Structure formats: structure tokens, C-alpha cells
């Protein structure tokens, strides 16, 4: 199975899974991933590369804001120096410091928002063992399912969408990896689910068969 055409893209929500065509052919393709470290490594690399690209603008703005806050502090010190040297009046000092304090407050509010966004997973990388565990446990759970409804539910959880070509054959399978998937296939029973923050924000992997 070749992953050269795998695309990683963010998505919000799920538009429904085409489980009508989730037959043994689909399971075979997913099983190939679950049993291949090479394929999983390719998936992890694609996801992490995209996460880093998406986080670059945030990192740049974060550093720009940090420098702006440092500059703001230097301006304050300069104004205080002018006042101490009797080069400006007290009223002028108060007005300038008030303006600088307002500017600093706006900068710090934006910096705090970016810091929170980055801390929620904007730059955190996906773990290889996490993806492998998800895929292997999905395979095992599917094979051990006793009813069609159980298998359908597992497919619905992992697969975002299956597309069908003009010949009514499966064209693409789109897998979704997110906190819900990770919690279900890795951290049952209330174990340390904080690791699943690696899947925030959610990503889908488009596998073109």
C-alpha cells in the first residue's frame, strides 16, 4: 500500500460516514496500516509536518508580540528618565505612561490568547505509538465484534467518509484521528487520557486507494 498520495487536513465535525461500503476490502486496507510501522511513520510525519506549518504564523506573531512588549518597557524607562532629568513635566509623564500601559495591556491580552491556543495543541506533535495503538486496537475490536451494528459503530467512529467511483467501487477512505477516537481505542477505563491532547485540533487522513 502506498502512502505517497495521503493528504492530511484539518476538519470540523463529521458529515456522516458511508458505512454501506465498509466491507472486508476497507478492513484490509486499514489492517495494512495497523501492521506496518513504515506506513504509520508516514502518517505521523504528514500530520506533524502540517501541524508545524499551520503553527508557524502563530509562532511568528507570538515572537513579534514579545518584542513589542519589551519595546514598550524600554519606552517606559525612557520616559521616566526624561522626567528624572526634568526634561518633561509630571502631567506629560502621566499621560505618556497611561498610553504605554494601555498599549501593554492590549499586547499582553493578545499574547495570552496565542499562548493558550498554542498550548492546546497548536505545536504539540502526534506520537507514533498513539497512532499505532489506535489502528491496531481498531482492527482487533472490529474482528472481535459479534454483530453488524457493533462493526458499523466502529467504522463510523474511525472513518469520516468513504467515496465511491463511477464503477461503484471504493475510491477513497478518509480516516479521522481525534480525542474521541483516541479515548475509545487507547485509554479506556479512565487511564491518563491527557495524552490524547496530541489529537487537538482534530485531523483527518485522506487515504487514496
URUR-V918409 format. One record per backbone hydrogen bond with DSSP energy under -1.0 kcal/mol. CO is the residue of the C=O (numbers start at 1). NH is the residue of the N-H. If there is no record, write none. Layout:
CO/NH, CO/NH
This chain:
3/6, 7/206, 9/204, 17/19, 19/22, 21/23, 23/26, 23/27, 24/28, 25/29, 26/30, 27/31, 28/32, 29/33, 30/34, 31/35, 33/36, 36/40, 37/41, 38/42, 39/43, 40/44, 41/45, 42/46, 43/47, 44/48, 45/49, 46/50, 47/51, 48/52, 49/53, 50/54, 51/55, 55/59, 56/60, 57/61, 58/62, 59/63, 60/64, 61/65, 62/66, 63/67, 64/68, 65/69, 66/70, 67/71, 68/72, 69/73, 70/74, 71/75, 72/76, 73/77, 74/78, 75/79, 76/80, 77/81, 78/82, 79/83, 80/84, 81/85, 82/87, 83/86, 89/93, 90/94, 91/95, 92/96, 93/97, 94/98, 95/99, 96/100, 97/101, 98/102, 99/103, 100/104, 101/105, 102/106, 103/107, 104/108, 105/109, 106/110, 107/111, 108/112, 109/113, 110/114, 111/115, 112/116, 113/117, 114/118, 115/119, 116/120, 117/122, 118/121, 118/123, 127/131, 128/132, 129/133, 130/134, 131/135, 132/136, 133/137, 134/138, 135/139, 136/140, 137/141, 138/142, 139/143, 140/144, 147/151, 148/152, 149/153, 150/154, 151/155, 152/156, 153/157, 154/158, 155/159, 158/176, 161/174, 163/171, 165/168, 169/165, 171/209, 172/163, 173/207, 174/160, 174/161, 175/205, 177/203, 178/182, 179/183, 180/184, 181/185, 182/186, 182/187, 191/193, 193/196, 194/197, 195/198, 196/199, 197/200, 203/177, 204/9, 205/175, 206/7, 207/173
